[in-house]
């Protein structure tokens, strides 16, 4: 079945229309809680004292959707009502009590309702009390997603009864949810089993954003609005680079994980599109769309290609309770619309080690003529599981790699060593950029060097583009950390990507080590260039005295410090320091509340051949630093509202020789008009 995101609502309605239509009626006034009160219900104890809750609160805090009916429902974990609390706020599992309905006459042979929460028969549930008859009807399902329950009560028709929603549990999943109590002539269809998109998330185009806010990053990717985290599904489709990313379309806080979508002709200038993959529900399981991979099905392994346009396949983690699994969607029109294979059911079931296994990395292995999936499936100890496939839907276990360092967002790339195409190695790394170097034979990774750690600071979950047209390994990471820009700077988004970097392997002390270096395409953003060479800075000198103001900066400097000197680069609101005495490089930073501070980016940073080679990318919220041709690199947020616009490069406590300096002032990568 094909689902165009743009018509998600119509699809959902069409699916619902397939359900049988039976006469149904409320059991009594407010049996579905739509008054927004507990009218005709009596709470005892604390479990249901703050009810009914309003809206899809689980989704608002990043959990599975509640899939309640109407506006109000009973959510034992929820604290938000029409009169108190905030959307998504919770009360916890520690409360116990009951919620008893008014007495009503059973008039239909079936009593139907929605229920979820903890699966604890006898401790959590709904029961019917009819005279001296007490009948257990249902318990929860270890999920916040409400599911249909049909209880046959034909033997009680005409009798008076009460409903009791009860909670006698205080441990994990110690709460119950319920909604929409009705009577019906026949069992009502359980709509939770059909494919449907989340009611809270819609594919949106942020066409009212022109990216010109004074503090918005101008050459690092940000979403027009709301939260982003991991880059995923990075791929070149023969015409454009595609950047998919973890996105919450409803808030600047994490939650409702969706694949946002942007494209670029050069990895620099991005156009954001309506969201690609949305949270959905299937077989009673509601979940969100976590990270993964996009590939170009160059040999039509899936068998879905239309015409000359190769199919694009997106492998992702369906994050649902009780266990995540790996699923597949595909596009036959270059990523504009997507079909969920087998309606979003698993192509790789949960492997049983960790309920939250996630982030499939899929790539083509030419020597074995098979597709390979690398999947993180276990922590403590870490386990990376490899699978192979010829058709992209049936995956065979190949091997396990046990490594304590391995955790989520795996990537595997092949690189030449020291630029020699006849000498290649495979690099396997995870979200925190722990990595090993070795060989991969199509089934098993064979380590030859490592583990090592690359990167640092606010840098996480990096991935490389699949199918790069020139074979380069270009990486983009998520810059996590820092404050919420909406709260601190009044910006409409939260989170940004690191600047794209080429990954290369170079020999150090007879071992291959990763380097990262900003892509050459940054040259398209250069407005003006200022260069110096062989300048001796004494205390009181300012190398940039003729520069009035800096905004967007790409600076390369090779400097030779005296043993006691300190080089200070004051680039407007971002100040960088190298202390020759301690041999440390300091970058500006900011904590989660927006308080400015300083952080040590590199320790033991010793001159080589007498000098330090440093590159800095300064955007409006971040600084990225690279030393010795990208052998070490670091990303940091800073507070651009602190300090002044002073510009200087000075040497303190001694002289510094500037062997060379190239300062490129950049212009914005965003268009100047609304898109």
N, C-alpha and C positions, 0 to 999 in steps of 0.2 A: 504494500500500500504506500502511495507517495503522499507526503505531506509538505506542502509549500508553507513555510513559516508565515508568509504574508497572509495566508488564509487559515491560520490555526484555529481561530474562533469558529469559522464555518465548518471546519473538519470536526471539531469537537461536537458541534450541534448535530452534524450529520450522524456521527456515531451514536449520540444519545437517541436520535430518532429511530434507530434500529431496535431499541428496547421495546418489549411489549407494553402496551398501555392498558393498565387495569384500574378499575375504580379504587381510589384510595381516599381516606379522609382522616383528619386529625382525630386523635383519641379523645381530646378535650381541648378547650381553649388554652393556647400557649404550650401545647405538647411538643412543639418544635422550637420553643424559646424565642420566637421572633418578636415578642414584646420587648426584648432586651432586659427583662426582669425574671424573677423566679415566681411570678404569679402562677398560682395553682401547683406550686412545688414547695416543699418544706425541707430546709436543710437542718441537719443535726450534726454537731461536731464542726470541724474546720475544713474538711476536704472540699466542700462545695459552697462554702460561705461566700466566696468572691466569684459569683457566676450570674449570668452566662458571660462568656468571653465574646469578644467582637473581632471578626475578621480572621485572616489566615496568619495568625501569630507565629506558628512554627516556621513558615516560609520566611517571615520577616527576620528571624534570627538564624536562618541558614539551614533549617531542618527540612524534612519532607513536608509537602503541603498537607493541610488538614482535610481538604476536600469536603468541607461542611456544606450544608444547604442553607441558602438564605444568607443572613448577616450574622446571626448569633448561634452559639452552640455551647455545650458544656465541655470545658477543658480543664481537667483537674490540675494540670501543671501551670495553667495560665493565670496571669495577674491583671490582664487588661480587660476592662469592661467599658461600657459607654460612659461611665461616671468616674472611673479611677484607673490609675496605672498608665503605662505607655505601650504602644504596639510592640509586641514581641516580648514584653516583660514576663518573668516567670515567678512562681511561688515556691517551687520545689516539690519533692516527693514525701515530705515528712508529715503531712497532714492526713488524718483519717476522719471518716464520717459517712453520712448517708444523705441522699436527696430523694424524698418520697413524694410521689405525685398525689394530686387530689383523686378521689375515688371516681371511677368512670364505669360505664357499662360496655362490656365487650360486644361489639356488634358485627364484627367481621371474623372469618375463620383464620386470618393471619394477622399477626402483629409484627410490623416491620419497623426497623430503626437502623441508625448508623452507630457504629461503636469502634473504638480503638483505644490506645493506651497500653498498659501492661498486660501481658498474658499470664495471669495468675488465678486460675480457677479457685473459687472459694474465698479468695481475698479481694479480688477486683471483679466487678461484673454488674449485670442488670438481672433482676429477678422480678417475677410477677407474683403478687400475693392476692389470692382470691379465696376469701373465707379462711378455712383451715388448710388450703392448698398453697404451698410455696414452691414455685417452679423457677429453677435457674435457666436463664435464657442465653447468656453469652458472657464471655470475658474479652479482654483486648487481644492485640496481635503483636505487641512489642513494636509498635509504630504509631506515629501521630496521625497517620492517614485513616480516616473513617471508612469502614467497610460495611456493606449491607448485611443485616441479619434478618432472616424471616423465621418467626416462631409460629408453629401451628397451634392455634388455641380453639379449634372448632368445638372441642368438648366443653368449652367454657362460655360459648356464645350465649348472651342474655344475662350473664352473671356480672355482679359488681366486683371491681378489682382495683388494685393500686400497683404502680411501678416503683421499684426501689433501685436506685443507682447507688452502689456501695463501694467504699474504699477502706480496706483494713490493712493496707500495706504501707510501709514507710521506707522500704529499700529502693534499689534501682528499678526504674519503670513502675514505681509505686503510685501511679495515678491512672485515672480512667477518663475517657472522652465519650460523649454521646450526643446524638442529635436526631431530629426529625422522626418522632414516634407517630406512626400512623397505623390505621387498620386497613386491610385490603382483602379483596375476594380471592386473590391468587398471590403467590410469592412474587415480590417485586424483583425486577432484574438488578443484579449487582453491577452497577455501572463502573465500579472500581476495577473490574477485570478488563475493560476495553482500553485501548490506547487513547490517551487524551493529554493535551498539553496543560501545564500548570495554569491555574486561573489567575495567578498573581503576575506572571511574567508574560510580556508580549514583545514581539520583535519590534524594535523602535529604530528610527533614524533621528539622531539629534541634530535636526536641520536648523535649529534656532541658535546653534553655537558657531561662532566664527573664530574661536581659538585665540582671541586677541586680549584676553584678560591680562592685566599688567604683570601678574605673577605666574601665569601658566608657562610651563616649559615650552620652548620654541623649537628645539631639535631633538627632544626625546618624546616618544609616543605616549600620549595620555588619551583616555577615552573622553569623548565630549562631555559625558556626565558619569557620575557614580563610580563604584568600586571596580578596580581591576587587580588581579594578581597574576599567577603563572602565565607566561606565553605558552601556547600549545598549538599543534597543527600547523607549524610553520612549513610552508612548501612553496615552490615555484611551479606554476602550472603551464609553463611555456609562453605565457604572456605577461603575467604579473606575479609579484611576491604576495603571498597570503600570510597574514598574521592573525591567528585566532588567539583568544586569551580568556582566562577566567574572569567573569564579569557578573556583578550584581546590578541588574537594570533598575532595581527598586530603591537603592540606597547607596550612600557612600561608606557603609560598613559591609563587612563580609557577609555573604549569604546568597541563596537563590542561584547557585552556580550555573552559569550559562556560558556558551561560547560566543563572546563578542567577535567581531570580524572587521578587518581592515585590509586594504590592498595598497600596493606601491609599485611603481615602475623601477625603483632603484634602492629600496630599503631605507630611504630617507624621507621622502614625501608620501605621507599616508592619507588615504581617504577611508573614513569609517563608514560601514554599511549597516543595515539592519542586522540584528543578532542572528547567528547561524543556527546553533543548536540550543533548544530550550528544554528546561526541566519538563518531565512527563510522568505519566503513570501507566503501568501495564500489569495485568495479572494481580491487581490489588496492591502493587508496590509502587509508591510514589517516590521519586528521587530527583536528584539534580545531576548536572553533566560536569564531571570533573575533567582533569587534564588528560591529554593523549597526543596522538600523532595524526597528521594528514599525509597521505601519499598519493602519487599519481599512478593509477593502475595502467602502466605502460603496455602491458601485454594482455589486457582485458581478462585478467584472472577471475574477476568477479562475474564476468559475462554480462555486464550491464551497459557497455559502451553504446552510444548512439552516434552514428555518423563517424566523422573523423575526430571528434572531441574525446580525448581519453577521460575516463571516469576518475573523479577525485573521491578518495575514501577517507573518512575520519574515524579513527578508533579512539574511544573514550571510556572512561570509567563511569558507569551508572552508579551513583552514590545513593544507595537505598538501604533501608533496614530489612532484615537484620544483617545482610552481608552484601558488600559491593560486588559488582561483576563488570566484565569488559564487553562493550557493545560496539556496533558499527552503524554509521550512516554514510550515504554516498550521494554524490551530485554528478549529474550528467550535463550540467550547464555551467561549468567553471565556478561552482560555489555559490550560485544565486539561490537555488532551492535544494532541499535535501530530502532524501528518502531514508527512513529508519529501517534497516534490515530486520526482517522478522518482527516488525513493530517494536524495536528497541530491546528485544530479548537478548540474552547473552550469546556472544560468539566464544567467549571463554568464561566458564563458570568460576565462582570463587574457589580457590585452591585449598581452603580449609586451614590455613596457617594464621591469617589475620583477617578480621571482618572488614577492615578498611584497605585491603590491597588495592593498588591504583597505579594510574599513569602509564598506559602501554606505549612503548616505543616500537614502532613498526618500520621496517626497512627491507629493501630488496637485496639479497645476497647473490651476486652474480655467479660465483663459482659453483654453488649448489643449485642454482636456478630455483630458489625458493624464497618466499617471504619469511621474515623472522620477526618475532615479537619478544622484546625484553620487558619483563614485568616485575616490579617490586611486590613481593608477596608476604614478607615477614620482617619483623624487627626484633633485635635482641635474641638470637643473632640475626643479622640481616641476610635475607635470601633474595636473590634475583633469579627468576625462572625464565628460561628460554623456550620458545615454542617455534614450530615451523609450519608452513602452510603452502599449498599450491593454488588454493581457490579463495583465500582470505576469509572464509567462514568456518572452515574446519581446521583446528589447530592441534598439533601433536606435540606432546612434551618432548623436549630435546635434552635439557640439562639444567642443573641448579648450580649457582655460584654462591657460596656462603662467605659473606664478608661483614664484619661488625660495622664497618663504616656505611654500608649501603642503606639508603632510605629515600624513597619516592623520587619521581621525575627522572628516571634513568635516561641517559642518552648514550649512543654508541656511534662513533665516527671513525673513518679511516683517513690518515694523514701521512704525507711523505715526511721523512726525517731530514732536517736540514735542507729542505727543498728538493731532495733527490727522489723523483717519481719511481725509481727502481727499488727504493728502500722505504717501504710503508709499514706503519704500525696502526693498531686499532686502539682507540682510547674509549674507555668506559667510565662514565662519571654519573654522580647523583645530584640532587637538588642543592646540597651545600658545597658542591664542586670538589668533593673528594674524588680522586680518579686513580685508575691504574692503566698501564700501557702494556699491550701484548699483541696477541693474534686471535682471530676468531675464525673457526673452520666451518661455520654454518650451523653448528650445534653447540659448541663449547667455547668459552672464552679462556684463553691460556695466558696467564699473567707473566710478564717478563720484568716489569719494574713498577714500583709503587707499593702501597698507596702514597699519593701525594695530595696536597691541598692547593687549589688555585683560587684566586679571587679573595675578596674579603669585604667587610662592611655590610652595607645595605644591598646585598647582591644574593639572589637566590633563584633556584628553579630554572636555570638557563636551558635553552634548547637551540638546536641548529636547524637551518632550513634543509628540508629534504629536496632532492632533485635540483640542486643549484646548477644553473646552466654552465658554469665554468668549473664545477667540481670543488669550489671553495667551501670551507666549513665556516659559515657565518653564524655567529651566536648572538642571541638576545636574551637577557635575563630580566627578572622582575626585581625592581628596587623596592624592597620591603622596608619597614621601619619608618621612623619619623612620625609627625602628628597627622591627624586627619585634616587635610587642607580646607575642607568645608568649614570645620569648626574654628581653625586657627587663622586662615587667610581669606575666608569667605569665597572660596573657589568651588565650582560645582562637581569636582571629581576627587578621587582618592587613589593614589598609586600611579606609578609611571614605569616604563620599560627602560632598561639600560640602553646605551647607544650600541648599535650593531658593531661587532668586532670579528675580525678574521682570527681563527684559531690556527696555530702552526705548532709543529714539534721541532725542538732544537736540542742538541746534545749538550748536557751540562755534567761535568765529572763522569763522563762515559754513560750517562743515563738520559733517555729522552724526556724532556719536560715541556709542558704546554706554555705557549705565549698567547696573549690576546692583544690585538691592536685595532684601533678604530678603522673602519672600512674607508678606503680611498675615496668613496663616493661623497664623503663629507666636503670635498673640494667644491661641490656644486653650491655650497652655502657661503663660501668665502666672499666677503665684501672688500675688505682692505687687509693688507699684510704689512706688518712692521718687523724689520729684521735688524739684528745687531750681531757683531762677532768681535771677539778678542777685546772685551771691555773690562777694565778693572774697576770694581765698585768699592769705594771706601765708605766708611760710616758718614752719613749725611748726604750721600749721592742718591739720586732717584733715576733709575734707568728709564722710567716711563713718564718723566716730567712733562713731556709734550702731549700726553694722552689725557684728555679731560674726563672721559667716562667710558666704562666698559659694561657690556650687557651679556652678549653671547660670545664665548671665547674658546678658541682652540690654540693652546700655547705649548710649544716645544722648547725646552731649554737644556743646554749642556753647560754645567757650571762646576768650577773647581773651588771649593771652600778652603779657607784656612782652618787649622785645627780647632780654633776657638770661635769661629764666626757663626753667624746665623743669617740665613737668607730668608727674607720675608717678602712674599708676593701678595700684595694687597690689590685684589682684582675687583674692587667695588665692595660688594657685601660679602664676598668670599675671600678669606685670608688663609694662605697656605704658608707653613714655616718648615724650613729644614734646619735642625740644630746639629752642627758639626761635632759638638762635644759629645752629645748622647747618641749621635748617628740615627736620629729619628726624624720621620716626616710627619707633620701634624696637618690635619685637615679640619675645616669647620664642620660642625655637626649640630644636631638638634635632637632633643628627646621627644617622647610621645606627647608632651604637653606644650611643645613649641619653645622650650627654653634652649637658648643657644649655648653651645659648649664646644670643646675641642677634643679631637680623638687622634690617637696615634695610628696612622695608617700603616706605616712600615717601621719596624724596628731593625736594628743591625743593618742599616742601609749605608754601606761603606762605599767610598769612591772607588772607581775602577779606572786605572790609568790616570788617577788623580782627579776624576770628575764624576758627577752624578748626571745621568740623563733622565729627564722627567718630562712627561706630557700630561697636560691638564685639559679636561673638557668642563667648562663652567656654563651651566644653564641657570634658569631662574630659581630652581629649587635644589639643584644638585651639583656636586663636583665628582668627576671620575678622574682618578690618577693612575698613571702607568709609568713604571720605571724600567730602565734598561730594555727598551724595545718590547715591552709588554711581558717581561719575565714575571713581574709581580704587578697586580692591579687591585684597585680598591674603589668602592662606590660609597658616597656619603650624601645624605640630605643636609641642608643647612637652612637657617632662617633668614630669608632675604629682607625681612623688615627690621633687622637689627644692624646697627652700625651706620656708616655713611657711604658715599659713593667715591671716596678717595681712591686713587689709582697710583700704585707705586711698586717698584721692585728695589729693595734696599738691602744693604749688608750691615749687620749689627755686630759689634764686638770684634771686628776684624774685617779684612778685605775678602772679597769673592771675585774670582775671574769668571766672566761670562764668555765662555768659548764660542757659543752660538745661541741665538734666541730667534724664534719665529713666532710672532703673535698674529693669528688670524682672527679678525672680528667677523662674526657670522651674521647672516640674516635668518629670519624665521623660515622653517620648513613648511609652515602652515600657509594656506592661501589667505589673502587679505580680505576676501569677501566670503559671505555665507555660502556653504556648499549645498 
